[in-house]
Amino acid sequence: MREKSVRYIAAVLNVYTGQRFKQFPCFAGYMERDAIGSGAVYQPETVKWKFDCNANTTAHNPIIFDLRDRMVIFADMSSAARRFGRVASEHDKQKALTQAVLSLPQRKPTLYDVLFAHASARGSLVPREEAETVYDIADADEIMAQFVS
């Protein structure tokens, strides 16, 4: 693929029965091989990274392979596809999702960044003793549910 100037390969998981991933056990992953024609057979212990897919959707973009830089980019983006959707009919949407992931900044926002952005947009930062609302790292699950969607 690199010889044909392909830089990225986006992995896309689709459910063609209309179910959502969370309705059945679904796992994905990839293996690394020394060569395409190595003849190596599938063996679970050779899987490089395995992950569960339990999204409440029918299409999921877990990873993108960067062939030029030899990197794996974790996309972890879900989207709904039509029941019995076809790869060909979803091409434009999948291309847009892949481009969106690739255009994200290299440094993902931290929990502090998220809270700071919300506080700056909706109020002001004050000393802890003057605050109406105080979050602690122990509140991470509540913070993620409330502020990150």
Buried (B, 14 or more C-beta within 10 A) or exposed (E): EEEEEEEBEBBBBBBEEEEBBEEEEBEBBBBEEEEEEEEEEEEEEEBEEEBEBBBEBBBBBBBBBEBEEEEBBEBEBBBEBEEEBEEEEBEEBBEEBBEEBBEEEEEEEEBEEBBEEBBEEEEEEEEEEEEEEEBEEEBEEEBEEEEEE
